[in-house]
Amino acid sequence: MLPEAQARKELTDAIRMLERANVVDYNGHFSARVGENRLLINSGASVRGALTEEDIIAIDLDGRPLDGNVAPPLEFHLHSEIYRARPEVNACVHTHPRWSTYLSMTGNTYKPVYAQGVLLGDIPLFDSPNSINTKPMGEKLAAALGSRPSILLKSHGVTVVGADVVEAFTLAVYLEENAERQYMASQLGTPYVFSEEEQALCREKLWTKNLFKKTWDHYRSKL
């Protein structure tokens, strides 16, 4: 887990970067685990494109504010139930992106058509467009996610998890880049899908902290 001050800064930058990349809209949220029963998350009322560190609040796994009375997003259960189920996960982002949501709206399966997109693996579909705003819904989502890094929410958005904020951010970006390429290529014909052997090579070469940080630095340079 990151020190709280570092996590607060990284969450602020990550949400602003995702908003500028059209991956997060006015309702996206990003969290980081900073204690056994403590996580940081952007407040429900925060303006994502103008986010500051003051908009990052601390809550427990039941959604209770720990350092004031500012309310978390309604979908905090999405984060808290994944943290309960996945002790190795320390960051979770829920986005409402364009291209990957087109796939889930039309019943199209996410396919690895782009090297970095391979890292998301086989992405399941959570077959409900409803908000994940109750504990039972959060539990169902966490169960559907399983041990994977990401899940599509039908006609809704995407949830991505990682060992830290940089990893979760980068995987969220890779997922949307792959989905855009898949969508656009399908307008011309049938996109080429990486073979199992090619996917294994991509995972071996591209799943590294240095490359995740390189992607992070690229998007951060645009702030």
Order of alpha helices (4+ residues) and beta strands (2+ residues): alpha-beta-beta-beta-alpha-beta-alpha-beta-alpha-beta-beta-alpha-alpha-alpha
